[in-house]
Every structure is written in structure tokens, then in C-alpha cells.
Amino acid sequence: MKPSDFTTTLLVDQTPEELFDAITNVRGWWSEEIEGSTENLNDVFTYHYEDVHRCKMKLIEVIPGKKVVWLVLSNYFKFTKDESEWTGNKIIFEITEKDNKTQLEFTQLGLVPEYECFDICSNAWTHYLRQSLLSLITTGKGQPNGTGKPGTPDEKKLAAAESKQ
């Protein structure tokens, strides 16, 4: 991990296993539009939001209650000059116990300030992890995006710009 790779942490009262189960329920916190399985080693799934962002992920490390790693196999952004930013990045969810709580350290290896999408992407991850995933684990209901249902202010702007074209 480079110091500039995007990282954020989340601390919850639930067990590592409960946090792990919430993380692997990607439809419950990131997007209702996930296609494919999101729980087991070598699973491949696709994410898309409108025609703004789509990507294909492969689970390359899965340690129940401890860690999940996605490899970004392909990526497309409508809003960047380099539409393939993220391709080859690793998205890491590391779960540890800290002070009688469970901590998630999220890192996207390769999501760096030099990326055109850095601000939008880091804001989106912060929202989906600290609000949607947190809500899923604490209340049983996350706030994933979906068709016609943006989850962040940037998604609202990008979807509105898309609909005007």
C-alpha cells in the first residue's frame, strides 16, 4: 500500500463474522444492480450504475471474518478521459478486532490522487462504506444505488448530465 492509496476505516459493535457477511452482501450496500456472486473465492461479479460507471470484479482472497479482496478485471467511467481507471486495482476489506469492537480497514490499491476520478470515487466509497454498509450492518438495510436511484450527490449530477445527452 502506498500512502496515497485511498483508505478509510469503520468501527462497529457487531462481530467480525457479521461485518464480513455484510461486506459480501454487495447488493445490500453498494448497488442493487450487481450481477453474479459476491461471496466466494474466484466469484466474478459486475457492477453498473446507469451508463456512468461499470466494472467487473473477481474475488481473489476470501478469509471469513477477516478479509475480502476484489481484483478489478475491467472498468469503465463515462466521466473520465481514461475510461479504464481502476482496471488492475485491488479493493481490500480487512477486518480486525479493536477495543472490543470490530474494525474495517478499506483500501483501494491504485486509487490515488493522480486519478481523474479520485475525488468522486473517494467520496463515493466514503458514502457507501460509512453510511450504506454501516446502515446494513446496524439496521439490516443499506442504501445501495440502483437504476434511477443515485446514492451520492456526484451520482445524481452524473446521471442528470447523462439524461440530458
C-alpha positions as CSV (number, residue, x, y, z in Angstrom):
1,M,0.0,0.0,0.0
2,K,1.3,3.5,-0.9
3,P,0.5,6.3,1.4
4,S,-1.6,7.9,-1.4
5,D,-3.9,4.8,-2.0
6,F,-7.4,5.6,-0.8
7,T,-8.2,4.1,2.6
8,T,-10.9,4.6,5.2
9,T,-11.9,2.8,8.4
10,L,-15.2,1.9,10.1
11,L,-15.7,0.7,13.7
12,V,-18.8,-1.2,14.6
13,D,-20.2,-3.1,17.6
14,Q,-21.0,-6.2,15.5
15,T,-18.8,-9.3,15.3
16,P,-16.2,-9.8,12.6
17,E,-18.4,-12.5,11.1
18,E,-21.4,-10.1,10.9
19,L,-19.3,-7.5,9.3
20,F,-17.9,-10.0,6.8
21,D,-21.4,-11.1,5.9
22,A,-22.5,-7.5,5.3
23,I,-19.4,-6.8,3.1
24,T,-20.1,-9.8,0.9
25,N,-23.8,-8.8,0.5
26,V,-22.7,-6.2,-2.1
27,R,-26.3,-5.7,-3.4
28,G,-27.3,-4.7,0.1
29,W,-24.9,-1.7,0.4
30,W,-23.2,-0.8,-3.0
31,S,-25.7,-1.4,-5.8
32,E,-28.9,-3.3,-6.4
33,E,-27.6,-3.8,-10.0
34,I,-24.8,-6.3,-9.1
35,E,-24.8,-9.3,-11.4
36,G,-23.1,-12.5,-10.3
37,S,-22.0,-14.0,-6.9
38,T,-20.1,-11.8,-4.4
39,E,-19.2,-14.2,-1.6
40,N,-16.7,-16.9,-2.5
41,L,-13.2,-17.2,-3.8
42,N,-13.0,-16.8,-7.6
43,D,-16.5,-15.4,-7.8
44,V,-16.9,-12.8,-10.5
45,F,-19.5,-10.0,-10.5
46,T,-20.3,-6.9,-12.4
47,Y,-21.4,-3.6,-11.1
48,H,-23.0,-0.8,-13.1
49,Y,-24.7,2.5,-12.4
50,E,-26.6,3.9,-15.3
51,D,-24.1,4.5,-18.1
52,V,-21.9,6.3,-15.7
53,H,-19.8,3.5,-14.2
54,R,-19.4,-0.2,-14.7
55,C,-16.8,-2.7,-13.7
56,K,-16.1,-6.4,-13.3
57,M,-14.6,-7.7,-10.1
58,K,-13.1,-11.1,-9.1
59,L,-12.8,-12.2,-5.5
60,I,-9.1,-13.2,-5.2
61,E,-8.9,-13.6,-1.4
62,V,-11.7,-14.6,0.9
63,I,-11.0,-15.3,4.6
64,P,-14.3,-15.5,6.5
65,G,-14.4,-13.0,9.4
66,K,-11.1,-11.4,8.4
67,K,-10.6,-10.3,4.8
68,V,-12.0,-9.9,1.3
69,V,-10.1,-8.8,-1.7
70,W,-11.5,-7.9,-5.1
71,L,-9.4,-7.5,-8.3
72,V,-10.8,-5.0,-10.8
73,L,-10.8,-7.0,-14.1
74,S,-12.2,-4.2,-16.2
75,N,-13.7,-0.8,-15.6
76,Y,-15.5,2.0,-17.5
77,F,-16.2,5.5,-16.4
78,K,-18.2,7.9,-18.6
79,F,-16.8,10.9,-16.8
80,T,-13.0,10.4,-17.2
81,K,-10.6,10.8,-20.1
82,D,-9.1,7.4,-19.2
83,E,-12.3,5.3,-19.1
84,S,-10.3,2.3,-17.7
85,E,-9.1,3.9,-14.4
86,W,-9.4,1.3,-11.7
87,T,-8.5,-1.7,-14.0
88,G,-6.0,-3.8,-12.2
89,N,-6.7,-2.2,-8.8
90,K,-7.2,-4.3,-5.7
91,I,-10.1,-3.4,-3.3
92,I,-9.3,-4.7,0.1
93,F,-11.6,-5.2,3.1
94,E,-9.6,-6.1,6.2
95,I,-11.5,-6.9,9.4
96,T,-9.8,-6.8,12.8
97,E,-10.9,-6.6,16.4
98,K,-10.0,-3.3,18.2
99,D,-11.0,-2.2,21.7
100,N,-13.9,-4.7,22.0
101,K,-15.3,-3.5,18.6
102,T,-14.8,-4.7,15.0
103,Q,-12.8,-2.5,12.6
104,L,-13.0,-2.5,8.9
105,E,-10.0,-1.0,7.1
106,F,-10.9,-0.5,3.4
107,T,-8.2,0.2,0.9
108,Q,-8.3,0.6,-2.9
109,L,-4.8,-0.1,-4.0
110,G,-4.3,2.1,-7.0
111,L,-7.0,4.7,-6.3
112,V,-4.6,7.6,-5.9
113,P,-5.0,11.4,-6.1
114,E,-3.5,11.4,-9.6
115,Y,-6.6,9.6,-10.9
116,E,-9.1,11.8,-12.5
117,C,-11.9,10.0,-10.6
118,F,-10.1,10.3,-7.2
119,D,-12.4,12.9,-5.7
120,I,-15.7,11.4,-7.0
121,C,-14.5,7.8,-6.2
122,S,-13.2,8.5,-2.7
123,N,-16.4,10.4,-1.8
124,A,-18.5,7.6,-3.1
125,W,-16.5,4.9,-1.2
126,T,-16.8,7.0,1.9
127,H,-20.6,7.2,1.5
128,Y,-21.1,3.6,0.6
129,L,-18.9,2.3,3.5
130,R,-19.6,4.8,6.3
131,Q,-23.3,5.2,5.6
132,S,-24.7,2.4,3.5
133,L,-22.6,-0.5,4.8
134,L,-22.8,0.8,8.3
135,S,-26.6,1.0,8.0
136,L,-26.8,-2.5,6.5
137,I,-24.8,-3.9,9.5
138,T,-26.6,-1.9,12.2
139,T,-30.2,-1.9,10.9
140,G,-30.3,-4.7,8.3
141,K,-30.9,-2.2,5.5
142,G,-28.3,-0.4,3.4
143,Q,-28.6,2.4,0.9
144,P,-27.3,0.9,-2.4
145,N,-27.8,2.7,-5.6
146,G,-29.9,1.3,-8.5
147,T,-31.4,2.3,-11.8
148,G,-32.9,5.8,-11.3
149,K,-31.7,5.7,-7.7
150,P,-28.4,7.5,-7.2
151,G,-26.7,7.0,-3.9
152,T,-24.4,10.0,-3.8
153,P,-24.6,13.7,-4.8
154,D,-22.0,13.0,-7.6
155,E,-24.1,10.1,-8.9
156,K,-27.1,12.5,-9.1
157,K,-25.1,15.0,-11.1
158,L,-23.6,12.4,-13.4
159,A,-26.9,10.7,-14.0
160,A,-28.6,14.1,-14.7
161,A,-25.9,15.0,-17.2
162,E,-26.3,11.6,-18.8
163,S,-30.0,12.0,-19.2
164,K,-29.5,15.4,-21.0
165,Q,-27.4,13.8,-23.7
